[in-house]
Amino acid sequence: MTLGQHLQLTLFGTSHGPLVGAYLQGVPKGIVIDRNKIQQAMDMRKPGGKFASKRKEPDNVELLSGIIDECTNGEKIEISIKNKDARSSDYSFIPNHPRPGHQDMVMLKRTDGKADLRGGGTSSARLTAPIVAAAAIIDPILEKLGIGMEAHVSAIGNIESRPINECPPKWENDSCLQIRCRDPEVADSMIELIHSQRKNLDSIGSRVELCISGLPLGLGEPWFDGIEPALSRAMMSIPAARGVSFGHGFEVVKMSGSEHNSAWGGTNNNPHLEGEKPDGALAGLATGSDLLCSVAFKPPSSIAKAQLTLNLETNEKESLVVKGRHDPVLGPRAVSVVEAMAKLIICDLLIRGGFVNE
């Protein structure tokens, strides 16, 4: 459960245990801790919103090491976030009746029945809370270099927004903020679709689009630690992620080379790619253009609709109704997680590439 090479994040905890947290090491010393910004980041992710699980967690972040006088000291930072609103009784059917679409069965067999399966255990999206906290800590590194990270919900079901670069720069109205979609022309339709799925005791899939701007030319490592491979690994580790694409995405299948290629313009000292949607990275290295990334999320697996699935106690397929508090769609909460993952990956590459003075 570790991500990164120089800047390393290691997760710990479970959804229904006493806490979740992370160890963050490789952070340069001297970064000022802004606790208000950390809490703001947590508030954007935490459950309890209109289109999220009704589990209400304050998500107060405790930094137990690596901080002196509200500055990082270069040592490992321990992030701790207590679980305050776990309701384990909602999972009384586990382990005998594993949920479809969840890790219950595979984790049960992998650990010979010794895993904590409540709420997804160590695989739960609850563990994205320390990821968001960690990203907020290292945010000043990106700000100093003028690197921006902006994400929004670009699709829910068959309703798609305009590309993020064609949308207003901030949430235009309350609907946009609630659904985390920058396009005011489709936000209300997305909300109506979610309400419809919820009334049908079902859930719906979604997609998050990310734009990374201001990357220095040449950032990245060859092959396996190029910007796209590194980001892909991080994005696909987010619970329920099912696909990642960059730039034109899978539309490249329909394009010719002359359509897809972007010419270099500018000067020897300041080259830049031309065209409507130039690649943000080539051969894993930043080109200086905006890097566009989309992450697809499956519909949440825990739904109130009855599902016929194997009961391990009777060895028969029986009806299972999952009770409790669950998301009808993942995109709105995933926006902050996608941004956080990108911040951690890009900061790791910046430090490794010598773009950050330690």
C-alpha atoms as a printed R data frame, in Angstrom:
    type eleno elety resid chain resno       x       y       z
1   ATOM     1    CA   MET     A     1   0.000   0.000   0.000
2   ATOM     2    CA   THR     A     2   2.856   2.349  -0.926
3   ATOM     3    CA   LEU     A     3   2.917   4.867  -3.785
4   ATOM     4    CA   GLY     A     4   5.881   6.855  -5.111
5   ATOM     5    CA   GLN     A     5   9.669   6.492  -5.174
6   ATOM     6    CA   HIS     A     6  11.216   9.568  -3.539
7   ATOM     7    CA   LEU     A     7   8.007  11.086  -2.189
8   ATOM     8    CA   GLN     A     8   6.394   7.975  -0.721
9   ATOM     9    CA   LEU     A     9   2.889   7.558   0.645
10  ATOM    10    CA   THR     A    10   2.019   4.442   2.660
11  ATOM    11    CA   LEU     A    11  -1.600   3.900   3.711
12  ATOM    12    CA   PHE     A    12  -2.858   2.141   6.837
13  ATOM    13    CA   GLY     A    13  -6.156   1.583   8.641
14  ATOM    14    CA   THR     A    14  -9.571   0.213   7.734
15  ATOM    15    CA   SER     A    15 -12.988   1.686   7.020
16  ATOM    16    CA   HIS     A    16 -14.510   0.522  10.326
17  ATOM    17    CA   GLY     A    17 -11.397   0.428  12.489
18  ATOM    18    CA   PRO     A    18 -10.438   3.238  14.885
19  ATOM    19    CA   LEU     A    19  -8.706   5.324  12.224
20  ATOM    20    CA   VAL     A    20  -7.223   5.636   8.765
21  ATOM    21    CA   GLY     A    21  -3.920   7.272   8.016
22  ATOM    22    CA   ALA     A    22  -0.703   7.426   6.053
23  ATOM    23    CA   TYR     A    23   3.030   7.833   6.366
24  ATOM    24    CA   LEU     A    24   4.386  10.495   4.001
25  ATOM    25    CA   GLN     A    25   8.151  10.498   3.601
26  ATOM    26    CA   GLY     A    26  10.550  12.323   1.336
27  ATOM    27    CA   VAL     A    27   8.848  15.675   1.946
28  ATOM    28    CA   PRO     A    28  11.359  18.540   1.711
29  ATOM    29    CA   LYS     A    29  11.863  20.451   4.941
30  ATOM    30    CA   GLY     A    30  10.587  23.974   5.365
31  ATOM    31    CA   ILE     A    31   7.106  23.592   3.875
32  ATOM    32    CA   VAL     A    32   4.655  25.662   5.912
33  ATOM    33    CA   ILE     A    33   1.652  23.701   7.136
34  ATOM    34    CA   ASP     A    34  -1.621  25.469   6.372
35  ATOM    35    CA   ARG     A    35  -4.187  23.610   8.469
36  ATOM    36    CA   ASN     A    36  -7.085  25.613   7.056
37  ATOM    37    CA   LYS     A    37  -6.211  24.530   3.510
38  ATOM    38    CA   ILE     A    38  -5.826  20.933   4.642
39  ATOM    39    CA   GLN     A    39  -9.292  21.010   6.191
40  ATOM    40    CA   GLN     A    40 -10.754  22.665   3.092
41  ATOM    41    CA   ALA     A    41  -9.354  19.814   1.000
42  ATOM    42    CA   MET     A    42 -10.862  17.283   3.396
43  ATOM    43    CA   ASP     A    43 -14.245  19.002   3.256
44  ATOM    44    CA   MET     A    44 -14.273  18.682  -0.548
45  ATOM    45    CA   ARG     A    45 -13.771  14.913  -0.272
46  ATOM    46    CA   LYS     A    46 -15.555  13.839   2.867
47  ATOM    47    CA   PRO     A    47 -18.867  11.957   2.818
48  ATOM    48    CA   GLY     A    48 -22.179  13.430   3.879
49  ATOM    49    CA   GLY     A    49 -22.784  15.556   0.779
50  ATOM    50    CA   LYS     A    50 -26.027  15.539  -1.157
51  ATOM    51    CA   PHE     A    51 -24.826  12.923  -3.642
52  ATOM    52    CA   ALA     A    52 -22.593  10.915  -1.316
53  ATOM    53    CA   SER     A    53 -22.875   8.428   1.511
54  ATOM    54    CA   LYS     A    54 -24.637   9.796   4.577
55  ATOM    55    CA   ARG     A    55 -21.758   8.662   6.768
56  ATOM    56    CA   LYS     A    56 -20.694  11.897   8.482
57  ATOM    57    CA   GLU     A    57 -17.014  12.101   9.347
58  ATOM    58    CA   PRO     A    58 -15.419  15.361  10.571
59  ATOM    59    CA   ASP     A    59 -12.114  14.255   8.973
60  ATOM    60    CA   ASN     A    60  -9.962  16.211  11.388
61  ATOM    61    CA   VAL     A    61  -6.351  15.609  10.364
62  ATOM    62    CA   GLU     A    62  -3.721  14.976  13.026
63  ATOM    63    CA   LEU     A    63  -0.042  15.281  12.064
64  ATOM    64    CA   LEU     A    64   1.824  13.188  14.609
65  ATOM    65    CA   SER     A    65   5.395  13.520  13.358
66  ATOM    66    CA   GLY     A    66   7.561  15.337  10.817
67  ATOM    67    CA   ILE     A    67   6.303  18.789  11.806
68  ATOM    68    CA   ILE     A    68   8.072  21.396  13.959
69  ATOM    69    CA   ASP     A    69   6.694  24.900  14.511
70  ATOM    70    CA   GLU     A    70   4.120  24.258  11.753
71  ATOM    71    CA   CYS     A    71   6.808  23.467   9.191
72  ATOM    72    CA   THR     A    72   7.973  20.166   7.744
73  ATOM    73    CA   ASN     A    73  11.359  19.075   9.111
74  ATOM    74    CA   GLY     A    74  12.273  16.556   6.410
75  ATOM    75    CA   GLU     A    75  11.309  13.542   8.525
76  ATOM    76    CA   LYS     A    76   8.480  11.085   7.929
77  ATOM    77    CA   ILE     A    77   5.050  12.647   8.485
78  ATOM    78    CA   GLU     A    78   2.411  10.493  10.169
79  ATOM    79    CA   ILE     A    79  -1.138  11.437   9.175
80  ATOM    80    CA   SER     A    80  -3.972  10.190  11.377
81  ATOM    81    CA   ILE     A    81  -7.721  10.624  10.792
82  ATOM    82    CA   LYS     A    82 -10.087   9.048  13.316
83  ATOM    83    CA   ASN     A    83 -13.220   7.192  12.214
84  ATOM    84    CA   LYS     A    84 -16.125   8.691  14.126
85  ATOM    85    CA   ASP     A    85 -19.247   7.461  12.311
86  ATOM    86    CA   ALA     A    86 -18.652   3.823  11.407
87  ATOM    87    CA   ARG     A    87 -21.758   1.622  11.693
88  ATOM    88    CA   SER     A    88 -20.552  -1.963  11.618
89  ATOM    89    CA   SER     A    89 -24.030  -3.426  12.164
90  ATOM    90    CA   ASP     A    90 -24.775  -2.596   8.503
91  ATOM    91    CA   TYR     A    91 -22.404  -5.424   7.560
92  ATOM    92    CA   SER     A    92 -23.881  -8.260   9.619
93  ATOM    93    CA   PHE     A    93 -24.296 -10.331   6.407
94  ATOM    94    CA   ILE     A    94 -20.498 -10.506   6.000
95  ATOM    95    CA   PRO     A    95 -18.626 -12.853   5.608
96  ATOM    96    CA   ASN     A    96 -21.314 -15.445   4.798
97  ATOM    97    CA   HIS     A    97 -22.983 -13.466   2.020
98  ATOM    98    CA   PRO     A    98 -20.293 -11.564   0.033
99  ATOM    99    CA   ARG     A    99 -21.532  -8.582  -1.963
100 ATOM   100    CA   PRO     A   100 -21.447  -8.619  -5.789
101 ATOM   101    CA   GLY     A   101 -18.907  -6.193  -7.227
102 ATOM   102    CA   HIS     A   102 -16.964  -5.891  -3.962
103 ATOM   103    CA   GLN     A   103 -13.734  -7.277  -2.583
104 ATOM   104    CA   ASP     A   104 -15.543  -9.362   0.066
105 ATOM   105    CA   MET     A   105 -15.092 -12.746  -1.603
106 ATOM   106    CA   VAL     A   106 -11.568 -12.308  -2.966
107 ATOM   107    CA   MET     A   107 -10.208 -10.797   0.249
108 ATOM   108    CA   LEU     A   108 -11.968 -13.451   2.330
109 ATOM   109    CA   LYS     A   109 -10.267 -16.213   0.358
110 ATOM   110    CA   ARG     A   110  -6.916 -14.443   0.136
111 ATOM   111    CA   THR     A   111  -6.684 -14.019   3.935
112 ATOM   112    CA   ASP     A   112  -8.347 -17.316   4.886
113 ATOM   113    CA   GLY     A   113 -11.191 -15.408   6.529
114 ATOM   114    CA   LYS     A   114  -9.032 -13.126   8.679
115 ATOM   115    CA   ALA     A   115  -9.592  -9.798   6.902
116 ATOM   116    CA   ASP     A   116 -11.776  -7.005   8.245
117 ATOM   117    CA   LEU     A   117 -14.386  -6.790   5.478
118 ATOM   118    CA   ARG     A   118 -16.658  -4.172   7.071
119 ATOM   119    CA   GLY     A   119 -17.151  -1.236   4.721
120 ATOM   120    CA   GLY     A   120 -14.505  -2.615   2.385
121 ATOM   121    CA   GLY     A   121 -11.783  -2.893   5.034
122 ATOM   122    CA   THR     A   122  -8.374  -1.840   3.714
123 ATOM   123    CA   SER     A   123  -9.810  -1.567   0.189
124 ATOM   124    CA   SER     A   124 -12.374   1.046   1.213
125 ATOM   125    CA   ALA     A   125 -12.584   4.506  -0.324
126 ATOM   126    CA   ARG     A   126 -12.372   5.692   3.287
127 ATOM   127    CA   LEU     A   127  -8.605   5.420   2.826
128 ATOM   128    CA   THR     A   128  -8.704   8.185   0.233
129 ATOM   129    CA   ALA     A   129  -9.030  10.633   3.157
130 ATOM   130    CA   PRO     A   130  -5.313  10.462   4.110
131 ATOM   131    CA   ILE     A   131  -4.408  10.639   0.400
132 ATOM   132    CA   VAL     A   132  -6.187  13.992   0.139
133 ATOM   133    CA   ALA     A   133  -4.561  15.182   3.370
134 ATOM   134    CA   ALA     A   134  -1.092  14.220   2.131
135 ATOM   135    CA   ALA     A   135  -1.628  16.081  -1.139
136 ATOM   136    CA   ALA     A   136  -2.698  19.211   0.741
137 ATOM   137    CA   ILE     A   137   0.564  19.127   2.718
138 ATOM   138    CA   ILE     A   138   2.764  19.161  -0.384
139 ATOM   139    CA   ASP     A   139   0.559  21.603  -2.325
140 ATOM   140    CA   PRO     A   140   2.987  24.535  -1.719
141 ATOM   141    CA   ILE     A   141   5.610  22.753  -3.858
142 ATOM   142    CA   LEU     A   142   3.270  22.922  -6.856
143 ATOM   143    CA   GLU     A   143   2.113  26.453  -6.116
144 ATOM   144    CA   LYS     A   144   5.697  27.724  -5.995
145 ATOM   145    CA   LEU     A   145   6.384  26.254  -9.449
146 ATOM   146    CA   GLY     A   146   3.103  27.549 -10.903
147 ATOM   147    CA   ILE     A   147   1.668  24.069 -11.518
148 ATOM   148    CA   GLY     A   148  -2.130  23.844 -11.427
149 ATOM   149    CA   MET     A   149  -4.439  20.864 -10.918
150 ATOM   150    CA   GLU     A   150  -8.115  21.205 -11.789
151 ATOM   151    CA   ALA     A   151 -10.609  18.331 -12.029
152 ATOM   152    CA   HIS     A   152 -14.362  18.037 -12.441
153 ATOM   153    CA   VAL     A   153 -17.058  15.475 -13.197
154 ATOM   154    CA   SER     A   154 -17.122  15.249 -16.996
155 ATOM   155    CA   ALA     A   155 -19.757  12.520 -17.336
156 ATOM   156    CA   ILE     A   156 -22.460  10.741 -15.355
157 ATOM   157    CA   GLY     A   157 -24.132   7.953 -17.259
158 ATOM   158    CA   ASN     A   158 -24.765   9.190 -20.808
159 ATOM   159    CA   ILE     A   159 -24.681  12.882 -19.822
160 ATOM   160    CA   GLU     A   160 -21.381  14.515 -20.793
161 ATOM   161    CA   SER     A   161 -20.024  17.970 -20.087
162 ATOM   162    CA   ARG     A   162 -17.936  20.161 -22.316
163 ATOM   163    CA   PRO     A   163 -14.159  19.671 -21.927
164 ATOM   164    CA   ILE     A   164 -12.891  21.243 -18.729
165 ATOM   165    CA   ASN     A   165 -10.897  23.893 -20.616
166 ATOM   166    CA   GLU     A   166 -14.140  25.094 -22.239
167 ATOM   167    CA   CYS     A   167 -16.033  25.377 -18.935
168 ATOM   168    CA   PRO     A   168 -16.091  28.276 -16.460
169 ATOM   169    CA   PRO     A   169 -12.958  28.272 -14.264
170 ATOM   170    CA   LYS     A   170 -14.968  27.869 -11.041
171 ATOM   171    CA   TRP     A   171 -18.277  26.382  -9.929
172 ATOM   172    CA   GLU     A   172 -20.829  28.563 -11.732
173 ATOM   173    CA   ASN     A   173 -23.779  27.789  -9.435
174 ATOM   174    CA   ASP     A   174 -24.875  25.575  -6.552
175 ATOM   175    CA   SER     A   175 -25.721  22.653  -8.827
176 ATOM   176    CA   CYS     A   176 -22.217  22.721 -10.321
177 ATOM   177    CA   LEU     A   177 -20.671  22.757  -6.851
178 ATOM   178    CA   GLN     A   178 -22.886  19.941  -5.562
179 ATOM   179    CA   ILE     A   179 -22.203  17.655  -8.505
180 ATOM   180    CA   ARG     A   180 -18.605  18.925  -8.959
181 ATOM   181    CA   CYS     A   181 -19.179  19.641 -12.656
182 ATOM   182    CA   ARG     A   182 -17.908  22.890 -14.188
183 ATOM   183    CA   ASP     A   183 -20.459  22.864 -16.996
184 ATOM   184    CA   PRO     A   184 -23.664  24.645 -15.868
185 ATOM   185    CA   GLU     A   185 -25.478  23.423 -18.985
186 ATOM   186    CA   VAL     A   186 -25.494  19.782 -17.849
187 ATOM   187    CA   ALA     A   187 -25.165  19.899 -14.050
188 ATOM   188    CA   ASP     A   188 -28.923  19.833 -13.402
189 ATOM   189    CA   SER     A   189 -29.405  16.934 -15.835
190 ATOM   190    CA   MET     A   190 -26.710  14.978 -14.011
191 ATOM   191    CA   ILE     A   191 -28.487  15.601 -10.711
192 ATOM   192    CA   GLU     A   192 -31.821  14.420 -12.156
193 ATOM   193    CA   LEU     A   193 -30.189  11.227 -13.410
194 ATOM   194    CA   ILE     A   194 -28.711  10.481  -9.993
195 ATOM   195    CA   HIS     A   195 -32.105  11.023  -8.342
196 ATOM   196    CA   SER     A   196 -33.669   8.663 -10.869
197 ATOM   197    CA   GLN     A   197 -31.108   5.936 -10.169
198 ATOM   198    CA   ARG     A   198 -31.519   6.354  -6.430
199 ATOM   199    CA   LYS     A   199 -35.305   6.002  -6.700
200 ATOM   200    CA   ASN     A   200 -34.713   2.766  -8.601
201 ATOM   201    CA   LEU     A   201 -32.477   1.593  -5.707
202 ATOM   202    CA   ASP     A   202 -29.545   1.579  -8.125
203 ATOM   203    CA   SER     A   203 -26.322   3.466  -8.882
204 ATOM   204    CA   ILE     A   204 -24.638   4.960 -11.963
205 ATOM   205    CA   GLY     A   205 -21.132   5.234 -13.451
206 ATOM   206    CA   SER     A   206 -19.186   8.449 -13.885
207 ATOM   207    CA   ARG     A   207 -16.011  10.027 -15.269
208 ATOM   208    CA   VAL     A   208 -13.644  12.654 -13.875
209 ATOM   209    CA   GLU     A   209 -11.529  14.880 -16.131
210 ATOM   210    CA   LEU     A   210  -8.264  16.389 -14.882
211 ATOM   211    CA   CYS     A   211  -6.218  19.228 -16.368
212 ATOM   212    CA   ILE     A   212  -2.619  19.698 -15.189
213 ATOM   213    CA   SER     A   213  -1.093  23.003 -16.286
214 ATOM   214    CA   GLY     A   214   2.338  24.572 -15.924
215 ATOM   215    CA   LEU     A   215   4.442  21.398 -16.023
216 ATOM   216    CA   PRO     A   216   8.093  22.162 -16.782
217 ATOM   217    CA   LEU     A   217   9.346  20.918 -20.145
218 ATOM   218    CA   GLY     A   218  11.016  17.513 -19.791
219 ATOM   219    CA   LEU     A   219   9.495  16.522 -16.440
220 ATOM   220    CA   GLY     A   220   9.130  12.765 -16.100
221 ATOM   221    CA   GLU     A   221  11.179   9.591 -16.319
222 ATOM   222    CA   PRO     A   222  11.605   7.252 -19.292
223 ATOM   223    CA   TRP     A   223   9.384   4.222 -19.704
224 ATOM   224    CA   PHE     A   224   7.721   2.923 -16.529
225 ATOM   225    CA   ASP     A   225   7.894   6.189 -14.582
226 ATOM   226    CA   GLY     A   226   6.860   8.458 -17.403
227 ATOM   227    CA   ILE     A   227   4.129  10.929 -16.498
228 ATOM   228    CA   GLU     A   228   1.292   8.898 -18.048
229 ATOM   229    CA   PRO     A   229   2.374   5.484 -16.680
230 ATOM   230    CA   ALA     A   230   2.948   6.935 -13.202
231 ATOM   231    CA   LEU     A   231  -0.373   8.767 -13.203
232 ATOM   232    CA   SER     A   232  -2.168   5.708 -14.595
233 ATOM   233    CA   ARG     A   233  -0.936   3.498 -11.755
234 ATOM   234    CA   ALA     A   234  -2.094   6.039  -9.188
235 ATOM   235    CA   MET     A   235  -5.487   6.678 -10.802
236 ATOM   236    CA   MET     A   236  -6.254   2.984 -11.279
237 ATOM   237    CA   SER     A   237  -5.582   2.397  -7.569
238 ATOM   238    CA   ILE     A   238  -8.516   4.655  -6.631
239 ATOM   239    CA   PRO     A   239 -11.375   2.357  -5.568
240 ATOM   240    CA   ALA     A   240 -13.786   1.649  -8.466
241 ATOM   241    CA   ALA     A   241 -11.581   3.205 -11.178
242 ATOM   242    CA   ARG     A   242 -11.996   1.246 -14.398
243 ATOM   243    CA   GLY     A   243 -10.117   3.194 -17.037
244 ATOM   244    CA   VAL     A   244  -7.646   6.047 -17.636
245 ATOM   245    CA   SER     A   245  -7.002   7.986 -20.827
246 ATOM   246    CA   PHE     A   246  -4.855  10.968 -21.836
247 ATOM   247    CA   GLY     A   247  -5.209  13.681 -24.449
248 ATOM   248    CA   HIS     A   248  -7.510  12.512 -27.243
249 ATOM   249    CA   GLY     A   249  -7.959   9.221 -25.394
250 ATOM   250    CA   PHE     A   250  -9.410   6.293 -27.315
251 ATOM   251    CA   GLU     A   251 -10.513   8.630 -30.100
252 ATOM   252    CA   VAL     A   252  -6.955   8.251 -31.451
253 ATOM   253    CA   VAL     A   253  -8.134   4.953 -32.954
254 ATOM   254    CA   LYS     A   254 -10.090   6.959 -35.521
255 ATOM   255    CA   MET     A   255  -7.343   9.507 -36.242
256 ATOM   256    CA   SER     A   256  -4.515   9.605 -38.762
257 ATOM   257    CA   GLY     A   257  -1.014  10.620 -37.764
258 ATOM   258    CA   SER     A   258  -1.319  13.951 -39.540
259 ATOM   259    CA   GLU     A   259  -4.512  14.688 -37.575
260 ATOM   260    CA   HIS     A   260  -3.054  13.694 -34.247
261 ATOM   261    CA   ASN     A   261   0.447  15.176 -34.466
262 ATOM   262    CA   SER     A   262   1.001  18.670 -33.068
263 ATOM   263    CA   ALA     A   263   3.750  20.781 -34.625
264 ATOM   264    CA   TRP     A   264   6.365  22.512 -32.507
265 ATOM   265    CA   GLY     A   265   6.291  26.276 -32.603
266 ATOM   266    CA   GLY     A   266   7.907  29.051 -30.604
267 ATOM   267    CA   THR     A   267  11.667  29.463 -30.391
268 ATOM   268    CA   ASN     A   268  14.741  27.484 -29.432
269 ATOM   269    CA   ASN     A   269  14.583  28.972 -25.938
270 ATOM   270    CA   ASN     A   270  10.813  28.695 -25.594
271 ATOM   271    CA   PRO     A   271   9.379  25.887 -27.754
272 ATOM   272    CA   HIS     A   272   5.699  24.990 -27.482
273 ATOM   273    CA   LEU     A   273   3.259  22.651 -29.182
274 ATOM   274    CA   GLU     A   274   0.626  24.122 -31.467
275 ATOM   275    CA   GLY     A   275  -2.878  22.940 -32.272
276 ATOM   276    CA   GLU     A   276  -6.215  22.611 -30.507
277 ATOM   277    CA   LYS     A   277  -5.373  19.747 -28.134
278 ATOM   278    CA   PRO     A   278  -1.606  19.098 -28.086
279 ATOM   279    CA   ASP     A   279  -0.215  16.261 -25.974
280 ATOM   280    CA   GLY     A   280   0.828  17.237 -22.467
281 ATOM   281    CA   ALA     A   281   3.491  14.539 -22.515
282 ATOM   282    CA   LEU     A   282   5.524  12.724 -25.161
283 ATOM   283    CA   ALA     A   283   7.551   9.598 -24.346
284 ATOM   284    CA   GLY     A   284   6.575  10.138 -20.702
285 ATOM   285    CA   LEU     A   285   8.087  13.651 -20.566
286 ATOM   286    CA   ALA     A   286   6.136  16.900 -20.162
287 ATOM   287    CA   THR     A   287   5.841  19.054 -23.281
288 ATOM   288    CA   GLY     A   288   4.745  22.212 -21.446
289 ATOM   289    CA   SER     A   289   1.191  21.943 -22.803
290 ATOM   290    CA   ASP     A   290  -1.764  21.162 -20.534
291 ATOM   291    CA   LEU     A   291  -1.899  17.480 -19.639
292 ATOM   292    CA   LEU     A   292  -5.468  16.178 -19.899
293 ATOM   293    CA   CYS     A   293  -6.438  12.969 -18.131
294 ATOM   294    CA   SER     A   294  -9.802  11.233 -17.735
295 ATOM   295    CA   VAL     A   295 -10.647   8.547 -15.172
296 ATOM   296    CA   ALA     A   296 -13.734   6.343 -15.508
297 ATOM   297    CA   PHE     A   297 -15.451   5.004 -12.381
298 ATOM   298    CA   LYS     A   298 -17.852   2.083 -12.282
299 ATOM   299    CA   PRO     A   299 -21.281   2.453 -10.646
300 ATOM   300    CA   PRO     A   300 -20.999   1.868  -6.880
301 ATOM   301    CA   SER     A   301 -21.460  -1.811  -6.073
302 ATOM   302    CA   SER     A   302 -23.406  -1.394  -2.823
303 ATOM   303    CA   ILE     A   303 -26.996  -0.806  -3.914
304 ATOM   304    CA   ALA     A   304 -30.332  -1.177  -2.150
305 ATOM   305    CA   LYS     A   305 -31.765  -3.275  -5.005
306 ATOM   306    CA   ALA     A   306 -31.973  -7.001  -4.253
307 ATOM   307    CA   GLN     A   307 -29.219  -9.035  -5.938
308 ATOM   308    CA   LEU     A   308 -29.042 -12.802  -6.268
309 ATOM   309    CA   THR     A   309 -25.600 -14.011  -5.160
310 ATOM   310    CA   LEU     A   310 -23.865 -16.922  -3.446
311 ATOM   311    CA   ASN     A   311 -24.363 -17.483   0.291
312 ATOM   312    CA   LEU     A   312 -21.272 -19.321   1.565
313 ATOM   313    CA   GLU     A   313 -23.146 -20.766   4.535
314 ATOM   314    CA   THR     A   314 -25.829 -22.497   2.449
315 ATOM   315    CA   ASN     A   315 -23.896 -22.859  -0.822
316 ATOM   316    CA   GLU     A   316 -26.980 -21.493  -2.574
317 ATOM   317    CA   LYS     A   317 -27.577 -18.255  -4.463
318 ATOM   318    CA   GLU     A   318 -29.824 -16.110  -2.293
319 ATOM   319    CA   SER     A   319 -31.212 -12.593  -2.417
320 ATOM   320    CA   LEU     A   320 -29.021  -9.936  -0.794
321 ATOM   321    CA   VAL     A   321 -30.152  -6.406   0.004
322 ATOM   322    CA   VAL     A   322 -27.227  -4.217   1.074
323 ATOM   323    CA   LYS     A   323 -28.304  -1.832   3.808
324 ATOM   324    CA   GLY     A   324 -26.367   1.130   5.134
325 ATOM   325    CA   ARG     A   325 -25.101   4.407   3.699
326 ATOM   326    CA   HIS     A   326 -23.597   4.300   0.230
327 ATOM   327    CA   ASP     A   327 -22.860   6.571  -2.729
328 ATOM   328    CA   PRO     A   328 -25.221   6.474  -5.739
329 ATOM   329    CA   VAL     A   329 -22.350   7.826  -7.897
330 ATOM   330    CA   LEU     A   330 -18.619   8.194  -7.278
331 ATOM   331    CA   GLY     A   331 -17.536  11.038  -9.554
332 ATOM   332    CA   PRO     A   332 -18.375  13.989  -7.282
333 ATOM   333    CA   ARG     A   333 -16.280  12.640  -4.399
334 ATOM   334    CA   ALA     A   334 -13.589  11.301  -6.726
335 ATOM   335    CA   VAL     A   335 -12.767  14.787  -8.042
336 ATOM   336    CA   SER     A   336 -10.667  15.689  -4.999
337 ATOM   337    CA   VAL     A   337  -9.055  12.235  -4.950
338 ATOM   338    CA   VAL     A   338  -8.026  12.444  -8.623
339 ATOM   339    CA   GLU     A   339  -6.475  15.864  -7.965
340 ATOM   340    CA   ALA     A   340  -4.693  14.544  -4.870
341 ATOM   341    CA   MET     A   341  -3.250  11.518  -6.659
342 ATOM   342    CA   ALA     A   342  -1.940  13.755  -9.440
343 ATOM   343    CA   LYS     A   343  -0.318  16.118  -6.934
344 ATOM   344    CA   LEU     A   344   1.528  13.278  -5.210
345 ATOM   345    CA   ILE     A   345   2.770  11.763  -8.485
346 ATOM   346    CA   ILE     A   346   3.853  15.070 -10.000
347 ATOM   347    CA   CYS     A   347   5.636  16.116  -6.783
348 ATOM   348    CA   ASP     A   348   7.498  12.810  -6.704
349 ATOM   349    CA   LEU     A   349   8.633  13.324 -10.309
350 ATOM   350    CA   LEU     A   350   9.582  16.952  -9.602
351 ATOM   351    CA   ILE     A   351  11.810  15.933  -6.685
352 ATOM   352    CA   ARG     A   352  13.359  13.022  -8.604
353 ATOM   353    CA   GLY     A   353  13.997  15.218 -11.633
354 ATOM   354    CA   GLY     A   354  15.758  17.933  -9.653
355 ATOM   355    CA   PHE     A   355  13.056  20.539 -10.160
356 ATOM   356    CA   VAL     A   356  12.656  21.003  -6.376
357 ATOM   357    CA   ASN     A   357  15.404  22.197  -4.057
358 ATOM   358    CA   GLU     A   358  15.453  20.076  -0.908
